Amino acid sequence: MIHYHLNKMTNNLFTRSYSLLFILILSITGCDTDTNEEEIYKMNSNISSQPLVFTVGEKPTDFMQRMKNSGQAIGVDRQPAGLNFYTIDYPQGTRKTLTIEHGPYSFDTPPVMSFMGTEDMDFPESGINDLNFTFVRKDDGQKNSHEQARKFFIGYIKMLADLGWQRFINTSEPRLSGPQSYQYILEGNDYYVPDLNVEPNLKTWKAMENTHVWTLYADGLFMDIKYRRKQDPSDQDKTPDESAYYIFSLEITTKDEFAKGYMDFENRNTWKQHWASEIKPLKKLRYKLEAELRDKGYTIDTSFQDPIIHPNDPIEPD
């Protein structure tokens, strides 16, 4: 999601050096005739049995007890570096809808393939402060048409936006809205988060890279939600290219953990002291880039507001 300070953001919740690698699994979604509107509806209804609830910051002992009470098997990997990973795997045919609890911003996931929660033992009071889910559109192990994947994923983004989750634009990136946000992506800016209120057409969707990330936030939590697609080798010579394997993932964490991603490793735990010195040069880059884009015909959305991460936000260059 970030290219200017990617060397620092590799410590971010989404690409932290101590995170487990995301494993691309091809047994994923299905080609069917159900509408995506119905699928999104079912995710946030009581049609099925009550889903398990996950909350950022829950104490590991409470989490383990709740999983035990629900009969849910869970793996625990305690690393010497002081990180504990709590994992759940759902084989095909057993994948479940889960609930992420966050007050009025709570939502259900699609059928989940796997879950991993991370606890940092240097900050035990933070509990399990990073939740990572991989999920599928339908639990039948089939490919998606690109149109099915597009409608499903963009519909899910819209559902989150309707709940109040807001778009995050990296501090060094331009403030673009409407179709221009997708135009900017197609010009090679693969880490850019597009306008949540714009639905890309199928041509735009297929022209985007095989991985793209949307970063959202709401009331102290930050979320990274993305798709990954992989072409079936047997389809590569077919025209038109109508389907692919799609896998989706969602990672959600606290504001503090998100902010640490802007820091050099040695400053992560004291990020508030270094926030201004990190943000000011990024803002300068944003304004420089925006001036260049204006000359190319882009419209800058000056009404866009960055989230308040540090008590002194918004921070501006000197």
N, C-alpha and C positions, 0 to 999 in steps of 0.2 A: 504494500500500500504506500510505501514511502521510498523515494529514490534519493533525495538529497542527503539525508543523514541515515541511510540504510545501515551503515556500519554501526551506528549506535542503536538503531531500532531492531537490530538482530537480537537485542536483549529484551525486546518488546514481548508482550504476552503471546503474540501470534507467531513469532519466529525466534523465541528465546533459545539461547544455546543449550540450555538445560532441559528444554522440552523434548519429549519423545517425538520421533519422526512420524509424520502422518503417512499411513500406509494406504496406497491406492488399491482398492479392491474392486474387481470388475463385476462381481455378482451383485448387481444393484437394481436399477429401476425397471419399470415395466411399460410396455406399449399396450394401451387399453383404450376403451371408448368412454370411460367416465370423464366427466368434466372436471377441470381443475378447481372450479368454484366449489363443487361438492367436496373435493378433497380438502380444501382449505377450511370449509365449514366443519367437516368432521373432526379436524384437528382441535377445534375450539368448542366442542360440544360434549355431551355426556352420552353419545351414542354407544360407545364401548365402555368397558369397565374403567373404574377410576384409575388414572395413570399415576405412576410414581412421581413425587415432587422433588425437585432439586433447587437448592438455594445457595447463592454465592455467599461465602463466609460462614457456613454451618460448621460447627465443631465436629471433628472427625469421629469422636466417640458417639455423638448423637446420630451422625450420618450412618455409621456402621450398625447401630442398634435399629434404626428405622429400616435399613435394608434387610437386616436379619428378621425383623418382625414381619416383613412383607414376603419373606422367602426368597429374596433376591441374592444370588451368589455374587460375590465381589472379590476381586483380587487386590492385594496390597503389595506395593513394591517400595520398600524403604531404602533410599539411596544414601551412601556415605556422605554425599555432599550436603545432606540436610533437607532433601526434598522427598516427600512421600507422595506416591501416585496411587490413586484408587480407581480401579478399572472394572468395567462391566462389558461383556460381549454378548451380543444377541445374534445367534446364527440365523440364516435365512429360514423363514417360516415361523420364527418366534419373536420377530422385531416388534417393539412396542412404542406407542406414543407416550412421551414423557411430558411433564409440566415443569416449566422454569418459573419459579415464584419470584415476583418483584412488584408486589403491590398492584397498582392499576396497570402496570406494564407487563404483567404476567402473560405467558402464552404457552401453547402446546407445541411440541416438536412433531414433525412427521415420524414415520417408523425409524427407530434408531438402530444402527448397526453396532455402535460401540460408544462408550463413555469413558472419559478420563478426567478425574479431578486432581488438582495439585495442591499440596500443602507445603508451605515453606516453614521449616522448623525454626528458622531465625526469627519468625514472627508468628508464634503459635496463636496469638490472640486474633489473627486474621482468619483462622480456620482454613477451610478449603476455598481458596480465593480465586481459583481459575477452573472453569468448567468447559470441557471440550466434548462435543458430540459430532459424530458422523451419522448421516441419515440418508434415506432413500425416498423417492416419491411413492413407490409401491413396493411391497415386499414380495416380489415374484421373480427376481433374478434376471429380468429381461432388459433389453435396451429401451431407451426413450427415443421418440422422434424429437428433433430439435424443437418443434413447435410445442410438444408436450412439456419439455424441460423448460422452455422459455415461459410459458404460461404459468407453470407451477412455481418456478423460482421467483419471477417478478410478482406473481400474486402473493407469495409469502412475504416478500419485501413490503408490499403495499399493506398487508395485514399488520405488520409490525409498525409501519408508519402511522396507520390509523389508531393504533394503541398509544401512540405518543413517542415512539422511538424516533430520534432525529439523526439526520445525516451529519457525519463528521468529514470535514475536508482537512487534510493535512495542512499544517501551518505554512508550509512552503509552497502550497498549491494554489492555483487561482480560484476565485469564487465565481463559478459558472453555474447557470441554472438552465432548465429547459433542455431542448434538443441539443444545444451547444455543448452540454456536458458529455453527451455521447459522441458528438463530433470530435471533441478533444481526445477522447479515448481512442477513437479510430485513427487519429493522427499519430499514434504511437505512445500515448501516455497510459500505459497499461495498469498503473497503480491508482488511477483516479477513481474517486467514488462519484457515480453519476447522481443526478437529481432523482430523488425517490418518487416523485410524482410523474415521472415520464416513463412510459412503457416502450421499450425499444421494439421495432418491428423485427420480423424474422431475419431479414437481410442483415440488419445491424447485429443481432444476437450471434449469428453464425460468423460474422466478420471479427468479433471480439476474440481475444486470446482464449486458449483452452482452460485457463484459470483466471477468475476475476473475483475481487473481494469488495464487499460493501461494508463499511464501518459505520456503526450506529451507536448512539448513546442515549441513556435515560436515567435520570436521578441517581447519579453516582456510579453507574455501571457502563462499561463499554463492550461492544459486541463486534466480532468479525464474522461475517457470514459469506460463504463463497461456494461457487460450483467448480467442479473439475470435470472435464470431459475427455474421453479417449476414444478415438476412432477404432472400430472393429476392423482388423486387417482385411477381412473378407469383403468389406464395403468400400475400400479405398478407391477402387477403379469404377465404382458405380456413379452414374450421373442421373439425377442430382443426388447429392449427399443428403440423405433424409434423417439419419439417426446416428446415435453414438451411445457409448456407455457414459452415464452421468453419475457423479457422486457429489454429495453436498456436505458441508461441515459448518459448524457454528461454535465459536469460542467466546466466552463471556467472562469478564473479570472486573475488578474494582478500578476506580479512578486512580488510586495510588499506583497499582501495578501498571496501568496504562502509561502514567506519567513517567515511571522509571524507564520506560522504553526509549525516552529521549536522551537518556544520560549515558555517559561513559560508565563502564562497569563499576569503577571505584566510587562513583557518585550516586549510584542507584538508591542507596538507603538514606541519602541526605538530599534527595532530589529537589525539595522545596528551596533549599539554599542556592541552587544552581539554575532554577527554572528561568529566571529572567535572562541570564546570559546565554541560555540555549535558544530561547524563543526569539529574541530580538533579531539575530541574523536570519532566521527563517522567515520572519515577517518581511524583512528587507527583500529577500528573494521573491516572496509572493508579490509584493508591490512592483518589483522590476518586471516579473513575468506578466503581470496583469497589464502593464503599460505596453509591452510588446504585443500582447494579444489584442488590445484595443486597436492597434495599428493594423491588425489583420482582419478586423471586422467583428471581433467578439464583443459581447456586452458583459461587463463585470457586475455581478450582483452585490452591490455595496450594502444591501440590507441584510446579507447573511451574517449571522453571529456565531462566533466560535464558542464552544462550551466553556464554562468556568471550571478550570482544573485547579488552578492555584488561587489563593485568596487575593492576590494582586492582579489577576486577570481582569480585563484584557491588557496585555503588555504590548507596548508599541516600541518601535525602534527609536533610538535617541535622535 
